[in-house]
């Protein structure tokens, strides 16, 4: 295989897109990071890139003012690229293994209270936008949907009889999620309205005013609109609804494994961030239910 960096990055792109089946969003982020990496080194000769030069590159990102989490992501993208080179036996060892990146600050997710959720969902359904937006917000909170999962839903994605939703998550893995009655009711009203604006043969569940699939950006804008309309004290992003659903489930059940499965997390360490949101509650559940939480003396 060629030692040409640009050609190798193209092959890596095909690998994560077709073999690993990463989502469009993830693939796009990888390419953004690797294009910046390629431009920085101003070379197409892979053999000239060393651990030292990679460390200098990572350090230069810090000087540009990038936050630690962004730098960590870029380092991860580069490391994945070199792991691919190792897999294809283009190089023997990954030079990224000894690279040090700035330590990421632990950031807890923003979580809305139940009162705030009820306030946000209390939308008077007087227009097609209001009917659609209520259905979107109810469904995102009900099933802890990611933004991209919401916009990609089709009419066939929801089974009203079984109260189940089929979503394509990260890595093109399907998840089957329960849907609450409030969300089902809102979506039912939306589907009746949808029939009046949908273009011919459009399969998307949520549509824009032109009768075509709604975009991620539009969903973000509409959630921001309703936050302001409802006089909430902060502007939330769509992921906050997912965080909030996960936290409320964990608070009610204390079952982190069930929440892990619900969110589609492969690694439970990803789910564990929610235990930090309300640790006091989890501690109370433990003290009350664990058979050896308290001494019998």
C-alpha positions as a LaTeX table, in Angstrom:
\begin{tabular}{lrrr}
\hline
Residue & $x$ (\AA) & $y$ (\AA) & $z$ (\AA) \\
\hline
Unk1 & 0.00 & 0.00 & 0.00 \\
Unk2 & 1.20 & 3.53 & $-0.79$ \\
Unk3 & 2.90 & 5.67 & 1.85 \\
Unk4 & 1.04 & 8.74 & 0.57 \\
Unk5 & $-0.74$ & 10.33 & 3.56 \\
Unk6 & $-3.64$ & 11.82 & 1.58 \\
Unk7 & $-4.38$ & 8.51 & $-0.14$ \\
Unk8 & $-4.14$ & 6.65 & 3.15 \\
Unk9 & $-6.61$ & 9.05 & 4.82 \\
Unk10 & $-9.01$ & 8.40 & 1.92 \\
Unk11 & $-8.70$ & 4.66 & 2.53 \\
Unk12 & $-9.30$ & 5.21 & 6.25 \\
Unk13 & $-12.44$ & 7.16 & 5.36 \\
Unk14 & $-13.73$ & 4.20 & 3.34 \\
Unk15 & $-12.85$ & 1.89 & 6.25 \\
Unk16 & $-14.87$ & 3.79 & 8.90 \\
Unk17 & $-17.74$ & 4.51 & 6.51 \\
Unk18 & $-18.27$ & 1.11 & 4.91 \\
Unk19 & $-16.57$ & $-1.48$ & 7.13 \\
Unk20 & $-17.08$ & 0.08 & 10.58 \\
Unk21 & $-20.32$ & 1.78 & 9.45 \\
Unk22 & $-19.85$ & 4.88 & 11.56 \\
Unk23 & $-22.62$ & 7.48 & 11.35 \\
Unk24 & $-22.39$ & 10.38 & 8.88 \\
Unk25 & $-21.84$ & 12.80 & 11.77 \\
Unk26 & $-18.96$ & 10.77 & 13.25 \\
Unk27 & $-17.35$ & 10.21 & 9.84 \\
Unk28 & $-17.56$ & 13.92 & 9.08 \\
Unk29 & $-15.85$ & 14.83 & 12.38 \\
Unk30 & $-13.04$ & 12.35 & 11.72 \\
Unk31 & $-12.40$ & 13.89 & 8.30 \\
Unk32 & $-12.40$ & 17.43 & 9.67 \\
Unk33 & $-9.79$ & 16.46 & 12.29 \\
Unk34 & $-7.65$ & 14.52 & 9.82 \\
Unk35 & $-7.77$ & 17.23 & 7.15 \\
Unk36 & $-6.43$ & 19.73 & 9.70 \\
Unk37 & $-3.79$ & 17.17 & 10.66 \\
Unk38 & $-2.78$ & 16.66 & 7.01 \\
Unk39 & $-2.57$ & 20.40 & 6.30 \\
Unk40 & $-0.41$ & 21.00 & 9.40 \\
Unk41 & 2.27 & 18.53 & 8.39 \\
Unk42 & 2.42 & 19.79 & 4.78 \\
Unk43 & 3.71 & 16.41 & 3.67 \\
Unk44 & 2.34 & 13.33 & 2.02 \\
Unk45 & 5.14 & 11.13 & 3.32 \\
Unk46 & 3.92 & 9.12 & 6.29 \\
Unk47 & 7.44 & 8.09 & 7.31 \\
Unk48 & 8.33 & 11.67 & 8.30 \\
Unk49 & 5.66 & 11.79 & 11.02 \\
Unk50 & 7.02 & 10.77 & 14.43 \\
Unk51 & 5.87 & 10.71 & 18.05 \\
Unk52 & 7.79 & 13.95 & 18.63 \\
Unk53 & 6.20 & 15.76 & 15.68 \\
Unk54 & 2.75 & 14.50 & 16.69 \\
Unk55 & 3.27 & 15.76 & 20.25 \\
Unk56 & 4.32 & 19.16 & 18.88 \\
Unk57 & 1.13 & 19.22 & 16.80 \\
Unk58 & $-1.09$ & 18.42 & 19.79 \\
Unk59 & 0.70 & 21.12 & 21.82 \\
Unk60 & 0.13 & 23.64 & 19.01 \\
Unk61 & $-3.63$ & 23.05 & 19.22 \\
Unk62 & $-3.54$ & 24.12 & 22.86 \\
Unk63 & $-1.75$ & 27.32 & 21.88 \\
Unk64 & $-4.55$ & 28.03 & 19.38 \\
Unk65 & $-6.96$ & 28.16 & 22.32 \\
Unk66 & $-8.82$ & 24.89 & 21.69 \\
Unk67 & $-10.40$ & 23.40 & 24.80 \\
Unk68 & $-9.08$ & 20.08 & 26.17 \\
Unk69 & $-12.12$ & 18.05 & 25.06 \\
Unk70 & $-11.69$ & 19.20 & 21.44 \\
Unk71 & $-7.97$ & 18.42 & 21.52 \\
Unk72 & $-8.68$ & 15.00 & 23.03 \\
Unk73 & $-11.12$ & 14.28 & 20.20 \\
Unk74 & $-8.58$ & 15.30 & 17.57 \\
Unk75 & $-5.93$ & 13.14 & 19.22 \\
Unk76 & $-8.38$ & 10.23 & 19.22 \\
Unk77 & $-9.05$ & 10.72 & 15.50 \\
Unk78 & $-5.34$ & 10.69 & 14.70 \\
Unk79 & $-4.75$ & 7.68 & 16.93 \\
Unk80 & $-7.55$ & 5.79 & 15.16 \\
Unk81 & $-5.92$ & 6.62 & 11.83 \\
Unk82 & $-2.57$ & 5.21 & 12.97 \\
Unk83 & $-4.27$ & 2.16 & 14.47 \\
Unk84 & $-5.69$ & 1.59 & 11.00 \\
Unk85 & $-2.15$ & 1.85 & 9.57 \\
Unk86 & $-1.01$ & $-0.78$ & 12.06 \\
Unk87 & $-3.95$ & $-3.02$ & 11.18 \\
Unk88 & $-3.01$ & $-2.81$ & 7.50 \\
Unk89 & 0.67 & $-3.41$ & 8.40 \\
Unk90 & 1.75 & $-0.07$ & 6.92 \\
Unk91 & 3.56 & 0.70 & 10.19 \\
Unk92 & 4.65 & $-1.52$ & 13.07 \\
Unk93 & 3.67 & 0.61 & 16.08 \\
Unk94 & 1.30 & 3.49 & 16.72 \\
Unk95 & 3.35 & 6.65 & 17.42 \\
Unk96 & 0.33 & 8.23 & 19.12 \\
Unk97 & 0.49 & 5.93 & 22.16 \\
Unk98 & 2.98 & 8.11 & 24.02 \\
Unk99 & 1.37 & 11.43 & 23.15 \\
Unk100 & 0.07 & 13.50 & 26.05 \\
Unk101 & $-2.99$ & 15.68 & 25.59 \\
Unk102 & $-4.45$ & 18.25 & 28.01 \\
Unk103 & $-6.58$ & 16.73 & 30.76 \\
Unk104 & $-10.28$ & 17.08 & 30.13 \\
Unk105 & $-12.36$ & 18.77 & 32.78 \\
Unk106 & $-15.17$ & 16.64 & 34.10 \\
Unk107 & $-18.36$ & 18.28 & 32.90 \\
Unk108 & $-21.71$ & 17.18 & 34.23 \\
Unk109 & $-24.63$ & 17.28 & 31.79 \\
Unk110 & $-27.28$ & 19.95 & 32.15 \\
Unk111 & $-30.46$ & 18.42 & 33.53 \\
Unk112 & $-33.94$ & 19.95 & 33.60 \\
Unk113 & $-36.28$ & 19.47 & 36.52 \\
Unk114 & $-39.59$ & 17.65 & 36.04 \\
Unk115 & $-41.36$ & 20.99 & 36.51 \\
Unk116 & $-39.29$ & 22.53 & 33.71 \\
Unk117 & $-39.95$ & 19.56 & 31.43 \\
Unk118 & $-43.69$ & 19.90 & 32.03 \\
Unk119 & $-43.40$ & 23.62 & 31.32 \\
Unk120 & $-41.55$ & 23.01 & 28.04 \\
Unk121 & $-44.00$ & 20.33 & 26.90 \\
Unk122 & $-47.05$ & 22.49 & 27.64 \\
Unk123 & $-47.37$ & 23.69 & 24.05 \\
Unk124 & $-50.75$ & 24.86 & 22.75 \\
Unk125 & $-51.25$ & 23.00 & 19.47 \\
Unk126 & $-52.66$ & 25.83 & 17.36 \\
Unk127 & $-50.38$ & 25.58 & 14.29 \\
Unk128 & $-48.68$ & 22.82 & 12.33 \\
Unk129 & $-45.33$ & 23.93 & 13.80 \\
Unk130 & $-46.61$ & 23.82 & 17.36 \\
Unk131 & $-48.15$ & 20.36 & 16.84 \\
Unk132 & $-44.91$ & 19.07 & 15.30 \\
Unk133 & $-42.64$ & 20.70 & 17.88 \\
Unk134 & $-44.63$ & 19.28 & 20.79 \\
Unk135 & $-44.36$ & 15.80 & 19.24 \\
Unk136 & $-40.60$ & 16.20 & 18.73 \\
Unk137 & $-39.94$ & 17.43 & 22.27 \\
Unk138 & $-42.19$ & 14.81 & 23.88 \\
Unk139 & $-40.57$ & 12.01 & 21.88 \\
Unk140 & $-36.99$ & 13.16 & 22.50 \\
Unk141 & $-37.61$ & 13.30 & 26.25 \\
Unk142 & $-39.69$ & 10.12 & 26.32 \\
Unk143 & $-37.12$ & 7.93 & 24.56 \\
Unk144 & $-33.83$ & 9.81 & 25.23 \\
Unk145 & $-33.25$ & 10.39 & 21.53 \\
Unk146 & $-30.16$ & 12.00 & 20.06 \\
Unk147 & $-30.75$ & 14.88 & 17.66 \\
Unk148 & $-29.69$ & 12.88 & 14.58 \\
Unk149 & $-31.87$ & 9.94 & 15.67 \\
Unk150 & $-34.89$ & 12.24 & 15.87 \\
Unk151 & $-34.47$ & 13.84 & 12.46 \\
Unk152 & $-33.87$ & 10.45 & 10.80 \\
Unk153 & $-37.09$ & 8.86 & 12.12 \\
Unk154 & $-39.52$ & 7.55 & 9.50 \\
Unk155 & $-43.23$ & 6.84 & 9.71 \\
Unk156 & $-42.37$ & 3.15 & 9.97 \\
Unk157 & $-40.09$ & 3.79 & 12.97 \\
Unk158 & $-42.90$ & 3.89 & 15.49 \\
Unk159 & $-45.23$ & 1.04 & 16.46 \\
Unk160 & $-48.24$ & 2.51 & 18.25 \\
Unk161 & $-49.69$ & $-0.85$ & 19.22 \\
Unk162 & $-46.49$ & $-2.08$ & 20.91 \\
Unk163 & $-45.52$ & 1.44 & 22.07 \\
Unk164 & $-42.04$ & 0.92 & 20.61 \\
Unk165 & $-39.68$ & 3.07 & 18.60 \\
Unk166 & $-36.94$ & 1.76 & 16.33 \\
Unk167 & $-33.96$ & 4.10 & 15.98 \\
Unk168 & $-30.68$ & 3.76 & 14.16 \\
Unk169 & $-28.00$ & 4.79 & 16.63 \\
Unk170 & $-24.23$ & 5.08 & 16.42 \\
Unk171 & $-22.52$ & 2.57 & 14.14 \\
Unk172 & $-25.85$ & 1.87 & 12.37 \\
Unk173 & $-27.00$ & $-0.23$ & 15.34 \\
Unk174 & $-30.77$ & $-0.40$ & 15.78 \\
Unk175 & $-32.27$ & 0.19 & 19.21 \\
Unk176 & $-35.82$ & $-0.63$ & 20.28 \\
Unk177 & $-37.13$ & 1.92 & 22.75 \\
Unk178 & $-40.31$ & 2.27 & 24.77 \\
Unk179 & $-42.46$ & 5.33 & 24.12 \\
Unk180 & $-44.61$ & 6.98 & 26.78 \\
Unk181 & $-48.31$ & 7.77 & 26.37 \\
Unk182 & $-47.76$ & 11.55 & 26.31 \\
Unk183 & $-45.34$ & 11.21 & 23.41 \\
Unk184 & $-47.61$ & 8.75 & 21.57 \\
Unk185 & $-50.54$ & 11.14 & 21.88 \\
Unk186 & $-48.49$ & 14.08 & 20.58 \\
Unk187 & $-47.11$ & 12.06 & 17.65 \\
Unk188 & $-50.61$ & 10.80 & 16.75 \\
Unk189 & $-51.86$ & 14.40 & 16.48 \\
Unk190 & $-48.81$ & 15.34 & 14.42 \\
Unk191 & $-49.27$ & 12.48 & 11.93 \\
Unk192 & $-52.83$ & 13.69 & 11.20 \\
Unk193 & $-51.47$ & 17.19 & 10.50 \\
Unk194 & $-48.49$ & 15.80 & 8.59 \\
Unk195 & $-50.78$ & 14.34 & 5.94 \\
Unk196 & $-51.72$ & 17.84 & 4.80 \\
Unk197 & $-48.16$ & 19.04 & 4.10 \\
Unk198 & $-46.10$ & 15.98 & 3.17 \\
Unk199 & $-44.73$ & 15.83 & $-0.37$ \\
Unk200 & $-45.47$ & 12.70 & $-2.37$ \\
Unk201 & $-43.66$ & 9.55 & $-1.18$ \\
Unk202 & $-41.99$ & 11.35 & 1.77 \\
Unk203 & $-41.27$ & 8.74 & 4.46 \\
Unk204 & $-39.82$ & 11.03 & 7.15 \\
Unk205 & $-41.81$ & 11.32 & 10.37 \\
Unk206 & $-41.00$ & 14.96 & 11.08 \\
Unk207 & $-41.24$ & 17.48 & 8.24 \\
Unk208 & $-40.40$ & 21.11 & 7.59 \\
Unk209 & $-42.87$ & 23.61 & 6.12 \\
Unk210 & $-42.02$ & 22.39 & 2.62 \\
Unk211 & $-43.20$ & 18.87 & 3.43 \\
Unk212 & $-39.73$ & 17.34 & 3.48 \\
Unk213 & $-37.58$ & 15.83 & 6.23 \\
Unk214 & $-36.74$ & 18.36 & 8.94 \\
Unk215 & $-33.04$ & 19.13 & 9.52 \\
Unk216 & $-31.04$ & 18.85 & 12.75 \\
Unk217 & $-30.52$ & 22.61 & 12.71 \\
Unk218 & $-34.26$ & 23.29 & 12.47 \\
Unk219 & $-34.98$ & 21.05 & 15.45 \\
Unk220 & $-32.33$ & 22.90 & 17.45 \\
Unk221 & $-33.83$ & 26.26 & 16.50 \\
Unk222 & $-37.34$ & 25.18 & 17.43 \\
Unk223 & $-36.27$ & 23.89 & 20.86 \\
Unk224 & $-34.47$ & 27.20 & 21.46 \\
Unk225 & $-37.64$ & 29.04 & 20.40 \\
Unk226 & $-39.81$ & 27.16 & 22.89 \\
Unk227 & $-37.33$ & 27.64 & 25.73 \\
Unk228 & $-37.58$ & 31.39 & 25.24 \\
Unk229 & $-41.33$ & 31.22 & 24.76 \\
Unk230 & $-41.71$ & 29.32 & 28.03 \\
Unk231 & $-39.41$ & 31.75 & 29.86 \\
Unk232 & $-37.00$ & 29.05 & 30.95 \\
Unk233 & $-33.90$ & 30.48 & 32.60 \\
Unk234 & $-31.50$ & 28.92 & 30.10 \\
Unk235 & $-31.32$ & 27.87 & 26.46 \\
Unk236 & $-31.01$ & 24.12 & 26.14 \\
Unk237 & $-29.63$ & 22.06 & 23.28 \\
Unk238 & $-31.41$ & 18.90 & 22.09 \\
Unk239 & $-28.99$ & 16.65 & 23.99 \\
Unk240 & $-30.24$ & 18.12 & 27.28 \\
Unk241 & $-33.55$ & 16.31 & 26.75 \\
Unk242 & $-31.62$ & 13.04 & 26.44 \\
Unk243 & $-29.57$ & 13.83 & 29.55 \\
Unk244 & $-32.70$ & 14.75 & 31.46 \\
Unk245 & $-34.56$ & 11.58 & 30.50 \\
Unk246 & $-31.56$ & 9.43 & 31.51 \\
Unk247 & $-31.19$ & 11.21 & 34.85 \\
Unk248 & $-34.87$ & 10.97 & 35.71 \\
Unk249 & $-34.85$ & 7.25 & 34.88 \\
Unk250 & $-31.81$ & 6.65 & 37.05 \\
Unk251 & $-33.29$ & 8.66 & 39.91 \\
Unk252 & $-36.47$ & 6.62 & 39.77 \\
Unk253 & $-34.97$ & 3.16 & 39.29 \\
Unk254 & $-31.36$ & 3.27 & 40.46 \\
Unk255 & $-30.74$ & 0.68 & 37.72 \\
Unk256 & $-27.69$ & 1.89 & 35.79 \\
Unk257 & $-27.56$ & $-1.24$ & 33.62 \\
Unk258 & $-31.10$ & $-0.65$ & 32.38 \\
Unk259 & $-30.29$ & 3.01 & 31.67 \\
Unk260 & $-27.12$ & 1.93 & 29.82 \\
Unk261 & $-29.18$ & $-0.34$ & 27.57 \\
Unk262 & $-31.83$ & 2.34 & 27.09 \\
Unk263 & $-29.27$ & 4.95 & 25.99 \\
Unk264 & $-27.43$ & 2.53 & 23.72 \\
Unk265 & $-24.09$ & 2.97 & 25.50 \\
Unk266 & $-21.65$ & 0.15 & 24.76 \\
Unk267 & $-19.48$ & 1.05 & 27.76 \\
Unk268 & $-21.13$ & 1.55 & 31.14 \\
Unk269 & $-18.49$ & 4.17 & 32.00 \\
Unk270 & $-20.28$ & 6.47 & 29.53 \\
Unk271 & $-23.51$ & 6.02 & 31.47 \\
Unk272 & $-21.85$ & 6.56 & 34.84 \\
Unk273 & $-21.70$ & 10.33 & 34.34 \\
Unk274 & $-25.40$ & 10.36 & 35.24 \\
Unk275 & $-24.62$ & 8.90 & 38.65 \\
Unk276 & $-22.78$ & 12.13 & 39.46 \\
Unk277 & $-25.84$ & 14.25 & 38.73 \\
Unk278 & $-27.75$ & 13.01 & 41.74 \\
Unk279 & $-25.41$ & 10.82 & 43.75 \\
Unk280 & $-27.27$ & 11.49 & 46.98 \\
Unk281 & $-30.36$ & 9.78 & 45.59 \\
Unk282 & $-28.40$ & 6.72 & 44.44 \\
Unk283 & $-26.69$ & 6.55 & 47.85 \\
Unk284 & $-30.07$ & 6.51 & 49.59 \\
Unk285 & $-31.27$ & 3.68 & 47.35 \\
Unk286 & $-28.11$ & 1.72 & 48.13 \\
Unk287 & $-28.38$ & 2.24 & 51.88 \\
Unk288 & $-32.02$ & 1.20 & 51.83 \\
Unk289 & $-31.83$ & $-1.85$ & 49.57 \\
Unk290 & $-28.35$ & $-3.43$ & 49.74 \\
Unk291 & $-28.43$ & $-6.43$ & 52.09 \\
Unk292 & $-25.00$ & $-5.64$ & 53.56 \\
Unk293 & $-25.04$ & $-1.86$ & 53.38 \\
Unk294 & $-25.37$ & $-1.57$ & 57.15 \\
Unk295 & $-23.79$ & $-3.48$ & 59.96 \\
Unk296 & $-26.06$ & $-5.82$ & 61.93 \\
Unk297 & $-24.18$ & $-5.01$ & 65.16 \\
\hline
\end{tabular}
